[in-house]
Amino acid sequence: MSQHSEDSSLLKNVDCGTPEQSYNSTLEREFEVHDIGNLVEVGDLEPAFSFRKLLRFAGPGFAMSIAYLDPGNICSDLHCGAVAGYKLIWLLFLTHALGLYVQTLSARIGIVTGRNLAQHCHEQYARSIRIPLWLVCELAIIGSDIQESIGTAIALYLLFGVQIWAGILVAALLSYVILGIQRFGARKVEALFIAMIAIMCACFGVEVFMSSPDVREITKGLLIPRIPASATVQAVGIVGAVIMPHNLFLHSALVGTRRIKRAADVRHASIREANFYTTLESGVALLFSFAINATIMIVFADIYSRGNSAKSVHMAEQHLPGLVEAADLLRGAFGDLGPLLWAIGLLSSGQSSTATGTMAGQYLMEGMMRLRA
């Protein structure tokens, strides 16, 4: 039998299916980090805006936004509030807007090409470049996970008196539990992350209402760009704490959990629709992130500015409070409820960000090095 006959025989036995099935099958193989059964159906194209369609795309943006709410950001917020009062709220908003821009680009890489950022790095870079890049990215994720797990441990210490080393072990264990939930579907773990964000909103939001912030000064802090000379380090800290490079790898992979129609006749319209809803969902998620970070900054600005005490501001400049000392400050301002809400919010922040950081490392390893954990 000739080679041509053998090839023809093989092709006859291949079930190519419809063009859409063939195209989707290829992209599902590209997104190796997701089980096909876990892909979320987004439905047919909608002629107009659909809130139901937005809910189907909701999830990846909120999981991405958790990196903007980790204990490092919380500590940065309380330092800014202690030293600069309300004056750096505009910078906090600006960094979230910048974050939305880069996260949108990251998500569109995954949506348009069908491959996440780590997979593109695997394809575009030689091995001699890819391995050092992977190691540097993994080290960055490990560094981020360290402060996130310590934040969880501090929360457990404040709540239950658990030693820090034991709290770190608990944080690591819970992260694997959260990752295990992925096996039951992407929507399950996304719902868990959204619940943790809701807990942070509730805890830190109540503390704002318990304080007595100056609404006029808050408005000025949001609308008038200014950086006090004594708060230059804190201003740089806001930018460094909010912009998380490993989050780009995470977001470009998370959008792959949505099954987008890619038949030739609807492919471009379907991708445009996915880009629109993903950008909108990311914007809403980062708006919540900004609000939570701003509430922390406002609460500690209020605590340190009560009575316009120059002595309090000078003390903040000389010795910035840590996450444990912040609980003591809240107890002095609001009684026992203050540190309780602080610890619960910090626990949600630390544990959720530890889990998403671990997920980012997982996607990076699988996409860039083709290694599965």
N, C-alpha and C positions, 0 to 999 in steps of 0.2 A: 504494500500500500504506500502510495506517495505521501510526502510530508504535507502536501496541500490537502489531500483527502483526510489525513489525521486531524489537521486543524479544523476542517469543516465539520468533521464528526464531533469534535469537542465543543464547537460553537453551538451546534444544534442542541447539546445537552445543557447549555447554560440558560438559566431563566433570567433573562435581562429585565423583565417587568416593564413598567412604564418608565419614560424618561425621568419623571419625578422620583420614582422609587430608586432607580439606579443612582441618581445624583445624591439623594438623601443617604443611600447606603454608603456611598463613598465618604461623605462627610461624617457619618457616624463612626466609620473606621478611623478617620482623622482625629476625632475627639475620643481617643482611646480611654481617657480618664473617666468617661461617663459610660455606665451600662446603658444599652439601648432601651431597656425597660424603664429606665429612670428619666427618659426624655419627656418633657412636658409639652403636650399638644396645645398650640395657641389658636387653632381654628383657622377658618377661611379669612380672606381679606375682608375688611370692613370698609364701606364707602365713606363713613364719617367716624369721628372720634367715638370710641366705645370704652366706657369705664370697665366693663366686663373684660375686654381685651387687655386693658391696662393691668388688671388684677392677675391675668395669666402671665404677664411679663414680670410682675412684681416678685421680688425675692433676691435676685443677684445684686441689685443696687444696694439694698439694705445690708446684705452680707458684706459687700465692699465697704460700706460706710462705717462699719465697726472699727476699721483701722484708724478712723478719725476720732474714735472714742476710747482708745486704750488708756491704761493708767498713766502712760507718759504724757498724753494730751491733757489728762485731768490735772496732773501735777503742774504742767505748764500753765494751765488756766488759773490755778490758784495762785501761782507765783505772779502772773500778770495782774490779777486782781489785787494782790497784796501790795505790789510796787507801783503800778500805774493806774489803779482804780478802773474807771470805765474807758480810759483813753485808747485802749488797743482793741476795742470791739470791731472797729472798721477793718483792722488788719486780719482779725480772725475771719471776718466775712470774706475778705479778699482772697485769703488762702483757700477757703472752701470753694470759691468761684473758680480759682485756678485748678483746684483739685477736680472739679466737675469737668473742666475742659480736657485734662489729660486722661481722666477715667472714661470720658466719652470716646476719645480716640482709641483707648485700649479695648473698650467693648466693641467698637466697630471693626477692629481687626478680626475679632472672633466671629462677628455676625456676617461680615461681607466675604471673608475668605474661607470660613468654615474650619479654621485652625487657630489655636490660641497662640499667644505671644511666645511661649516657650517652644512650641513646635516650629514656629517660624525661625527662631534662633537655631534650632537643630538643623533646619534646611539651609539656612543662609551662611552659617559660620563653619569654618573648618574645625576639625577636632582640636587642633592646637589652640584655638581661640575659645571654642565652646566649653572645654573643661575648666579653664581658669574662670571664665565668666560664670559658669554654674557654681563653682566653689565660692566665689565672691558673693553671689546672690544668696546662696544658702547661709553663708556666715552673717549676712545682713539680716536674714530672717531669724536666725538663732539669736542675734543680739536683740532684736525686737521682742522675740518670745521670752527672753530672760526678764525684761522689765514687766512684761504682761503677766507672767507667772508669779513674779514677786508681788505685783499688785493684787492678784488673787489671794496669795498667802497673807498679805497684810489685812485684806478684808476678812479672811477666816480668823485671823488673830483678834481683830476688833470685835467680831461677832461671838466667837466661841473660845478665845484664848488659845487657839492652836499655835504651836511653835512654827516659826517661819519655814524651817526646813521641811516640816511635815506638810505644811500648806502647799509648798511647791510640788511635793509628790502628789498631793490630792489634785492640784491643778493639771498636772500631766495626765493623771488617770482619767479625769473628767474630759480632757481633750480627746482622748482615744474613744471614750464613750460617745461623744458628739460626732466624731468622724464615723463611728459605727452606724449612727442613725442614717447616714447617707445611703446605706444599703436598702433602706426602706423607701427611698425616693428623695429626690432633691427638694420637693416641697416640704417635707418633714423637717429637715435641718434648717431650711429657710424660715419656716414658721417659728422655730426655736430661737433663731437669731432676732427675728422681729419682736418676739416676746421679751427678750433681754433688753432690746432698745426701749421698749415700752416701760420696762421696770426702771431704767435709767431716767426716762422722761418723768415718771411719777416721782421718784425719790428726789432728784435734784430740783424738779419743778416745785415741789412742796416747800423746799428750803427757801426758794426765792420768795414765795408768798409769806413765809415766816419772817423773812428779813424786811427791811424797809428801804428798798432801793430808790434812788432819785431818778425818776423817769426822764426828766429833762436832761440830766447828765448822761443817761444811757443813750438818748437820742443823739446828743452831741458826739458821744463816743463812736456811734455808728456812722454818722454822716460827715464828721470833720476829721480828716487824716492828720494825725499828730503822734509823735513818739517822744515821750519825755526822755531827757538825757540820762536819767537814772534807770530807764527801762530798755536800754538798747539790747542788752543780752536777752531779756525776756521776749522782745520783738523778734529777734533771730530765732529764739526757741519756738515761737509759734509756727514759723515757716517750717522749721526742721521737724517739728512734731506732727504737723498735719500732712505734709507731702511724704507719702510712703511708697518708694519705688516698687517694692515687692507686691504691692496692691495691684499694679498693672498686670502682672502675671495672673493674679487671682481673678480679676474681673473679666479678662479676656477668655478665661476658661469657664467661668460660671455662666456666661451667656450661652455657652454651648449646650446647656440643659434644655433649651427651647427648640422644639422641632419647627423649623420654618419651611413654608412651602417654597420649593425651588424648581418647580416645573418651568420649562422655557417661557411659557406665555405669562407667568405671574412672578417670575423670579425677581425682577428688578423692583416691582411694586411691593412684593413681600419683604424684601430686604429694607426698602425705605420705611415701611411700616414698622418693622422690628427696630430699626435705628431710632425712629421717633419715640416709640413707647419705652425703649430702654433708656434713652436720654431723659425722658420725662420722669421715669421711675428713679433714676440716679439723682436727678435734681431734687425730687421730693425727699429722698433718703438723706442727702447731704444737707438739706434744709433742717431736718430733724437733728442731724449731727451738729450743725452750727448752733441751733437753739440750746442743745444740751451743754455744749462747751461754753456758750455765752452765759447760761445760768450759773455755772460754777464760777466764772470770772466775776459775775455781778455779786454773788453771795459773799465772796471773800473781799471784794472791793468795799462792800457795805460794812463788813466786820472791821476792816482796817481803817475805814474813814469815819467811823462813828465819832461824833464830836469834833470832826476835822482835826484829829489829833496828829500833829506833826511827829510826835514821839512814836506813834504806831507805825507811820510810814518809814521812819528812820530805822526802827527795829526790823521791819520787813526787808529793808535794803541790806542790813547787816546780817540777818539770819533768816533765810527763807524757810517757811514751814514745809515739812514733808507730809506724806499721806497720813501718818499716825498723828503727828502734831495737828494736822488739820481737823481731825476728829475731836481733839481737845478744845480747839478754838470754837468748833460748832457746839460743843457741850456748854461752853461758857456763854455762847450767844443764844442758844435755843433750848438748853436743857438736854435731857437724855435722849429725846427724839432726834436731835440733830445728828449725833454720831451714828445712831442706828440707821437712819436713812442714808447717811454717807457710806457706811459699810456695805449695805445692801446694793447700792448703786455701783460701788467700787467692785464688788464681787461679780456683778453682771458684766461690767466693763472688762475686768481682767480675764474672766473665763471665756467670754465670747471672743475677745481679741486673740487669746492664746489659741483657740480652736481655728479661727480663720487664718492665723499666721502659719499654723501647722498645715492647713489645707493648701496655702500658697506654696509651701515647701514641697508638698506632695505633687501638685500640678507641675511645678518647676522641674522636679526630678523625673517625672514621667514624660513630660513633653520635650525637655532639652536633652536628656540622657537616655530616654527609653528604658528607664528602670521603674519597676512597679514595687511598691512597698508591700 
